[in-house]
Amino acid sequence: MRAIVIGTHLERGKRADLRQSGSGPASESRRWSGFKHLQKWLGGLAIITAVIAPVQAQTVTLGWAASPGPNLAGYKLCYGSISGIYTNQTDVGNVTSKTVSGLKNGVTYYFAVKAYNTSGSEAAFSNEIIYKVPSTNSPPIVAITSPLKGSSYTAPATINLSASVTANGHTVTKVQFYNGASLLGESAVGPYSYRWNNVPAGSFSLSARLLYDTSGTATSTSAGITVMGLPAPWQTADIGAVGVAGSAGCNISTGIFTVSGSGANIANTTDAFRFVQQTASGDCEIRAKVTAVQNTDGWAKAGVMIRETLNANSQFACISITANNGALFQYRTSTGGSAGAVQIPGLTTPYWVRVVRTGKTFAGYISSDGIAWAQVGSPQTISMASNVSIGLCVTAHNNTVLCTSTFSNVKALP
């Protein structure tokens, strides 16, 4: 927006002959004398401000000095695009300024004001003010207004994209929405928007591309967003009789998994926990860095597991970090059997954990740096099927709440 201030007094235009017929010379003389006084005190017309609003037609505010004539009733502001020919007239009343909007870019306008008295007779025009509305050469501007940069969603996500357009006098054809170089959709009528459905987990760079005039284009800055979820081939489910449904997601850009699980425990003859898993066959391993375990109970735990089935009483081998009781290597060597455990007290997050299957042998490891690994307890012999589930496990050790834990550097091999 720009304001232009012009001088406050300019030469007055020539007075028009306003003598009218009356009841006699005396009456006519009184009316004419009153108008001479009225016209004498009509000050020069001036532009106070000219507002250049790129999206809309232009606006100008004009002002003039007041006439103190006793019969003054008001003023009429007149203007047009030809000098002395005023195709537009506005009765502004007894005020000394008026804002005129709707002016067109690049057009020159001529303004004048005249006073009128209580009998409706009009004085001559004031001086004429000339104002040319600037032509805009600025390109249009398009900006992504939704989603905001850095926004996060949960897969499968529905993302409402919208864009604002500053036309700057140009003709807008349409707005296209992109993820990177891939066109998602477009909108030809404002407000410009597009609904992107069933968005999978991942990191995305969204932008809007404006098409205008005959062949012009403009592109917004990009807005990076993240959809939390599990990238293929990861899947997630609650195992056993959990009191609260769990959830899991992964920030693709950072590789951090967030897993929330309820459940009484992973122990005894049946388990209750949240499992993030994929299928592996034959020799395999799963490793991760447990970065945080919510303290829903001192025995709440988060770790890695190899499990024969998704049944609550399945055979498994697991190593985890607890909230207050160190590391724990656990195993169930027969379906429905009682689980065994080996504890390493004193360890807290962040800590690395790892389970390795070689044939029928399962071993658990821990590490402070992910490089030097220490075996926990003795390897266990478990006769699992060739195809197994490997992944991340979280239990709250409290079946009425969720324990939220985080993992980084997750790797399933091979």
PyMOL commands that set and color helices and strands:
alter all, ss='L'
color gray80, all
select helices_A, chain A and resi 25-40
alter helices_A, ss='H'
color red, helices_A
select strands_A, chain A and resi 45-51+58-64+72-80+88-93+97-103+108-117+129-132+141-146+152-154+157-166+172-179+182-187+192-199+202-212+216-219+223-228+235-239+247-251+256-261+266-267+270-271+273-281+284-293+301-307+316-322+327-332+340-344+351-358+361-367+374-381+387-395+403-413
alter strands_A, ss='S'
color yellow, strands_A
deselect
rebuild
show_as cartoon
